[in-house]
Structure formats: structure tokens, C-alpha cells
Amino acid sequence: MNIVPEDKRLMKYVPGEKAKAELERRFTYHAPASDQVPRYNEIRLMAHEFAIFLTKICPESRELSLALTHLEEAVMQANAAIERNETS
């Protein structure tokens, strides 16, 4: 299944080698090294504890929901920082 438009007239820019390498890094699966898994788990554990803390001191609200969503995003980005930027 090709999700990229076939019409070459839509293609205005040509990505450089640096951009191509960055896209490869971002959108390729990176199997975790054995020493990474415990750090992923520690990040999730700390975020979970902070999420519980937030739900104890903040009223249920849109703002709390956003805070929890951003915390979840922070976990994902922290894990991605480890996953994408460490060399084996």
C-alpha cells in the first residue's frame, strides 16, 4: 500500500541526506538493548507516582487531564531519547 502521493507535481522539495537520516532514525523500530529496559521501567514508575500525586492534590478538571497527558508524552519522549540516541 503506497500512502505517498504518486503525483510528482506535488513534490516541491527534495530532502537532504541529513533530513533523510533523521527520518530514518525517527520512524524505524529500535529494539531495546538489555540495559535500556530497566531505565524505561524506572521512567514509567516515576511518572506513575507523579501522576498519582497530581490526582491527589489537583481537582478533576481539564487542566489535570492535560497535565496527565503531557506527563504521558514526557514518558514517551524520554524513552525515545534513550531508544533513538544511544548506540549499542
Buried (B, 14 or more C-beta within 10 A) or exposed (E): EEEEEEEEEEEEEEEEEEEEEEEEEEEEEBEBEEEBEEBBEEBBEEBEEBBEEEEEEEEEEEEBEEBBEEBEEEBEEBBEEBBEEEEE
